[in-house]
Amino acid sequence: MKLGEFELNKIYCMDAIEFLKKIPDNSVDLVLTDPPYNLRWKQQIELHGRKAFYHNYEELKGWDKINKEFYFKLFNEFDRIVKDNGSIIIFAKTELVTWIMEVGLVNNFDYKATINYVKSNPVPQVRKKNYCSSFETICWLARWNDKKCNFTFNFKSQKEMHNFIVMPICSGNERTKHPTQKPLKLISHLLEIHSNKKDIILDCFMGSGTTAVACKQLGRNFIGCDISEEYVKIANKRLAQEVL
């Protein structure tokens, strides 16, 4: 099964914008993605048990240096490829939410909600010079329509539909080398709410492949890319191990 020139349920090693340009118009039900946060960090702390270690990611050559112009390019493509009843779920640093609101509105997406992913076991502040970074922002945008709201929204129980989600960061066997990996349980929860079985889910910052693994488990089709050959290999290895 193909989507334009791409095979569905595969991950490609490509630049995000170049990848999106080749996706057909009005073909994607949900974009669920976790772009770089414009952090410009040279180091990342990784937690192993009760110990924290620093890792240097400078060799990734600016993987997290994304500016406002890039978001406009990104959403311009989203506007073209997302269906009239589609949505976008995008992770963001809090300081970037106003950018996302702006570029979403310009590109025919209504900002619907902010969800906070609250980390029950955040990485400790080793240097003790700031607060622990204990949450990340998730933005939900949907197509706006003057007549009705026809986007997919599968409401679960009242207890499950708070605008904050508390769960631990990845650890143990789930943890890969990717510095900003999200828990599979978190991505699965978002997919269940904002998509249906057989929908086409796009992730243009696939990283370690969590979106793809969740789609495979939940009966969704996926298409995605990542610019890092190393991460694409990690993602494909995870998919190969996920035998249903």
C-alpha positions as CSV (number, residue, x, y, z in Angstrom):
1,M,0.0,0.0,0.0
2,K,1.5,3.3,-1.1
3,L,1.1,7.0,-0.2
4,G,2.4,8.8,-3.2
5,E,5.8,7.5,-4.0
6,F,6.2,6.1,-0.4
7,E,5.3,2.7,1.0
8,L,3.0,2.9,4.0
9,N,4.3,1.6,7.3
10,K,7.9,2.4,6.6
11,I,10.4,4.9,7.9
12,Y,12.6,6.9,5.6
13,C,15.9,8.6,6.2
14,M,15.1,12.1,4.9
15,D,14.9,15.7,5.8
16,A,11.5,16.5,7.2
17,I,10.5,19.3,4.7
18,E,11.8,17.4,1.7
19,F,9.8,14.3,2.9
20,L,6.6,16.3,3.4
21,K,6.8,17.9,-0.1
22,K,6.4,14.4,-1.6
23,I,3.3,13.5,0.5
24,P,0.1,13.7,-1.6
25,D,-2.5,16.5,-0.8
26,N,-5.3,15.7,1.7
27,S,-4.0,12.2,2.5
28,V,-3.1,12.2,6.2
29,D,-5.5,11.8,9.1
30,L,-3.2,12.8,11.9
31,V,0.2,14.3,12.3
32,L,1.8,13.2,15.5
33,T,5.3,14.4,15.9
34,D,8.0,15.7,18.2
35,P,10.2,18.2,16.5
36,P,13.5,19.5,18.0
37,Y,12.8,22.2,20.6
38,N,15.3,24.8,19.6
39,L,17.2,24.1,22.8
40,R,20.8,24.3,21.4
41,W,22.0,22.0,24.1
42,K,25.5,20.6,23.8
43,Q,24.8,18.1,26.5
44,Q,22.0,15.9,27.6
45,I,21.6,14.1,31.0
46,E,20.7,10.5,30.9
47,L,19.3,8.7,33.9
48,H,20.4,5.1,34.8
49,G,18.9,4.0,38.0
50,R,19.7,6.6,40.6
51,K,22.7,8.0,38.7
52,A,22.7,10.7,36.0
53,F,25.3,11.0,33.2
54,Y,26.1,13.7,30.7
55,H,26.2,12.9,27.0
56,N,27.5,15.3,24.3
57,Y,25.2,15.7,21.3
58,E,27.1,18.4,19.6
59,E,28.1,16.0,16.8
60,L,24.5,15.9,15.7
61,K,25.3,19.2,13.9
62,G,22.5,21.5,15.0
63,W,19.7,18.9,15.1
64,D,17.8,21.1,17.6
65,K,18.4,24.5,16.0
66,I,15.0,25.2,14.5
67,N,13.6,28.7,14.1
68,K,10.2,30.3,13.5
69,E,10.7,30.3,9.7
70,F,11.1,26.5,9.8
71,Y,7.7,26.1,11.7
72,F,6.0,28.1,8.9
73,K,7.5,25.8,6.3
74,L,6.4,22.8,8.3
75,F,2.8,23.9,8.8
76,N,2.5,25.0,5.2
77,E,3.1,21.4,4.3
78,F,0.7,20.2,7.0
79,D,-2.0,22.5,5.6
80,R,-1.6,20.8,2.2
81,I,-1.5,17.1,3.4
82,V,-3.8,16.9,6.4
83,K,-7.4,15.9,5.6
84,D,-10.3,18.3,6.2
85,N,-11.2,16.4,9.4
86,G,-7.6,15.9,10.5
87,S,-5.6,17.0,13.5
88,I,-2.0,17.8,14.5
89,I,-0.5,16.6,17.8
90,I,2.9,18.3,18.2
91,F,5.3,18.3,21.2
92,A,6.8,21.7,22.0
93,K,8.8,23.6,24.6
94,T,6.5,26.0,26.4
95,E,8.2,29.0,24.9
96,L,7.3,27.8,21.4
97,V,3.6,27.5,21.9
98,T,2.9,31.0,20.7
99,W,4.8,30.2,17.5
100,I,2.6,27.1,17.0
101,M,-0.6,29.0,17.6
102,E,0.4,31.6,15.0
103,V,1.6,29.3,12.3
104,G,-1.4,27.0,12.9
105,L,-3.9,29.8,12.4
106,V,-2.2,31.1,9.3
107,N,-2.4,27.5,7.9
108,N,-6.1,26.8,8.7
109,F,-5.7,25.0,12.0
110,D,-7.5,26.0,15.2
111,Y,-5.5,25.6,18.4
112,K,-7.7,23.3,20.5
113,A,-5.8,22.5,23.6
114,T,-2.6,22.3,25.5
115,I,-1.8,19.0,27.3
116,N,1.0,18.7,29.7
117,Y,3.1,15.5,29.9
118,V,4.1,15.4,33.6
119,K,7.2,13.2,34.3
120,S,6.8,11.3,37.5
121,N,10.5,10.6,37.5
122,P,12.2,13.6,35.9
123,V,16.0,13.8,35.3
124,P,17.5,15.3,38.5
125,Q,19.1,18.7,38.5
126,V,22.7,17.5,39.0
127,R,24.1,21.1,39.2
128,K,21.3,22.3,41.4
129,K,21.1,25.7,39.6
130,N,17.5,25.4,38.4
131,Y,14.2,23.6,38.8
132,C,13.9,20.0,37.5
133,S,12.4,19.9,34.0
134,S,9.4,17.9,35.0
135,F,6.9,18.4,32.1
136,E,6.6,18.9,28.4
137,T,3.9,20.6,26.4
138,I,1.8,18.9,23.8
139,C,-0.3,21.0,21.4
140,W,-3.4,19.9,19.7
141,L,-4.6,21.7,16.6
142,A,-7.5,20.7,14.4
143,R,-9.0,21.9,11.1
144,W,-11.5,24.7,11.8
145,N,-14.9,24.6,10.1
146,D,-17.6,27.2,10.5
147,K,-20.4,24.7,10.2
148,K,-19.3,21.8,12.5
149,C,-16.5,20.1,14.4
150,N,-15.8,16.9,12.4
151,F,-12.3,16.1,13.7
152,T,-11.7,12.7,15.4
153,F,-11.8,12.8,19.2
154,N,-12.5,9.6,20.9
155,F,-13.4,10.6,24.5
156,K,-12.3,8.0,27.1
157,S,-13.4,8.0,30.7
158,Q,-13.5,11.3,32.6
159,K,-10.5,10.2,34.7
160,E,-8.4,9.6,31.5
161,M,-9.3,12.9,29.8
162,H,-7.5,15.5,31.9
163,N,-5.3,17.9,30.1
164,F,-2.3,16.5,31.9
165,I,-0.8,13.1,31.6
166,V,1.4,11.7,34.4
167,M,3.8,8.9,33.6
168,P,7.5,8.1,34.0
169,I,10.1,8.8,31.3
170,C,11.5,5.9,29.3
171,S,13.7,3.5,31.2
172,G,14.9,-0.1,31.2
173,N,14.5,-2.0,28.0
174,E,12.3,0.7,26.4
175,R,15.1,3.3,26.5
176,T,17.1,3.9,23.4
177,K,19.9,6.2,22.6
178,H,17.6,9.0,21.4
179,P,17.8,11.9,23.9
180,T,14.2,13.0,23.7
181,Q,12.4,9.6,23.4
182,K,8.8,9.6,24.5
183,P,7.1,6.7,26.4
184,L,5.2,4.2,24.2
185,K,2.2,4.4,26.6
186,L,2.0,8.2,26.1
187,I,2.0,8.0,22.3
188,S,-0.5,5.2,22.3
189,H,-2.9,7.2,24.5
190,L,-2.8,10.2,22.1
191,L,-3.3,7.9,19.1
192,E,-6.4,6.3,20.7
193,I,-8.0,9.7,21.2
194,H,-7.1,11.4,18.0
195,S,-7.3,8.6,15.4
196,N,-9.1,5.5,14.4
197,K,-8.1,2.1,13.1
198,K,-6.7,2.1,9.6
199,D,-6.1,5.9,9.7
200,I,-2.8,7.2,8.2
201,I,-0.5,8.8,10.8
202,L,2.5,10.9,9.8
203,D,5.5,11.5,12.0
204,C,8.2,13.5,10.2
205,F,10.6,13.5,13.2
206,M,10.3,9.8,13.9
207,G,13.4,9.5,16.2
208,S,13.5,6.1,17.8
209,G,10.2,5.0,16.1
210,T,7.8,5.2,19.1
211,T,5.0,6.5,16.9
212,A,5.5,3.7,14.4
213,V,5.5,1.0,17.1
214,A,2.3,2.4,18.7
215,C,0.6,2.5,15.3
216,K,1.6,-1.1,14.6
217,Q,0.1,-2.2,18.0
218,L,-3.1,-0.2,17.5
219,G,-3.9,-1.0,13.9
220,R,-3.1,2.4,12.4
221,N,-1.0,3.0,9.2
222,F,2.0,5.1,9.6
223,I,4.5,7.0,7.4
224,G,7.5,8.8,8.7
225,C,11.0,10.0,8.4
226,D,14.0,11.1,10.4
227,I,17.2,12.8,9.2
228,S,19.4,10.6,11.3
229,E,20.5,7.3,9.8
230,E,21.3,6.0,13.2
231,Y,17.9,6.7,14.6
232,V,16.2,5.2,11.6
233,K,18.1,2.0,12.2
234,I,17.0,2.0,15.8
235,A,13.4,2.6,14.8
236,N,13.4,-0.2,12.3
237,K,15.0,-2.6,14.8
238,R,12.2,-1.8,17.3
239,L,9.6,-2.4,14.6
240,A,11.1,-5.7,13.7
241,Q,11.0,-6.8,17.3
242,E,7.3,-5.8,17.6
243,V,5.7,-9.0,16.4
244,L,2.0,-9.0,16.8
